[in-house]
Amino acid sequence: MLVYYRHSGVALCIMFCYTKQAKYLNTEGTVASYHTFKNSGRCRALIRRKSIGNLCKTFASEEEARAWAEGEEARLLRHVLAAPAAQAGGITLREAWAGYQDSPAYRKKAASTQRREGQAAIPVLRSIGGYSLGSVDRIRLQHYFDRRSKEKSARGVRLSGATLHREKEFLSAVFKWAIRRGYATTNPARSELELPELHVREARISIEQEAKMYDEAWAYIEYKKKGHPPNPNLFPWFQFVMGTGTRPGEAAKIELAWVNLKNREIHIPRAGHKTRRPRVILLAPDMAKMVSLQVDYATEQGSKYLFFSQRDGKFKPYSYAKPWRTICRRAGVPDEVVPHSSRHELISRLFEKTDLSDSQVAVLVGDVHPLSLKPYTHLRANTLRPKFAEFEKAISAVKGEHYQRERAEAEAKELLRKLSKKK
């Protein structure tokens, strides 16, 4: 009999001496050698690992052998997790990160994505940056995330699921680059890892809230003759993101050269779009009029951006974070309603109020694949009430017809039973 355990590159064989022949398996799971034992009734446990050698011990019973083997397995696992990168060979994770930063795949990403990956890299490299790519497997990553999930942020709270998922995506990007360069053969970050659940924002912006935010945005840009005049770009920018579902950051970076008022379109090039694919924003007639006025204003001010801020005498993409928080607070809108909620809301309304297919909605809002719309489709149950009522009406009619037929059959059977008794 052969009992074989394998854990993080540790090959563990427990062989019982009443077997005639047993196979030693190496860390890749292939046959290494054959050994024959006499039927002495004793049990021998053997552990083979390339970096350690053979550990072999004989016991009087199977229970003793199994207990020893399980204890040694746990000890060896700790040894594997603590082993330096030099033992495994190959480039380290830190060296792979440096190479990935010089690659075209990294350079073509948006600056915000590069910043997020850089932030995610700090704790990962601090913990396992010295390990070789070959030694960073699923077991090691799960061990890292288990330990990382127990850490607390500077504010004294547990790290969010989004933080750990960003670190996982960073690791996945580095391994994808390493696979293309031949430094790795698998991507352990794409394996089944247990991570805290992501907190999906489900905040919606009702029509009443939107109207109050419009009023507060208009009041915000009015000059009260105190201090510096406010930036009037808030109101048209707010109208634009609510009406087109454009990502707020992308809307703030739109350049005048991208606007085609004749065709009522805005062409976002690859460099200006999150997915690095060109996108066309369709403008409704009212929206096109607003954009036309904004183009005239930006041209008059000398800005190349459609919505802009000024800093040190230079034009920058519009900075909307602080004004958004201000109008939300004044309108009584909860803090969980963030600028990106405007995109959530438009996509949800398209699903609720139109018969557009998923692919058509994806094209309108600039998503590459319909599956990427899943986080946005927060359909309110009440909007489905009419369709559910139609279903209930139809199924009730079928049930009624069925019950009437059964009742008629039951009455006929009862009549026959009574007639047979009279006879």
Secondary structure, DSSP 8 states (H G I E B T S, - for coil): -EEEEEETTEEEEEEETTSSEEEEE-TTS-EEEEEE----S-EEEEEEETTTEEEEEEESSHHHHHHHHHHHHHHHHHHHHH--HHHH-S-BHHHHHHHHHTSHHHHTS-HHHHHHHHHHHHHHHHHHTTSBGGG--HHHHHHHHHHHTT-B-TTSSB--HHHHHHHHHHHHHHHHHHHHHTS-S--GGGS---------------HHHHHHHHHHHHHHHS--SSSS---TTHHHHHHHHHHH---HHHHHT-BGGGEETTTTEEEE-GGGSTTSS-EEEE--HHHHHHHHHHHHHHHHHT-SBSSEEEETTEEEE---HHHHHHHHHHHT--TT--TTHHHHHHHHHHHHH----HHHHHHHHT-SSGGGGGGG----GGGGHHHHHHHHHHHHHHHHHHHHHHHHHHHHHHHHHHHHHH-
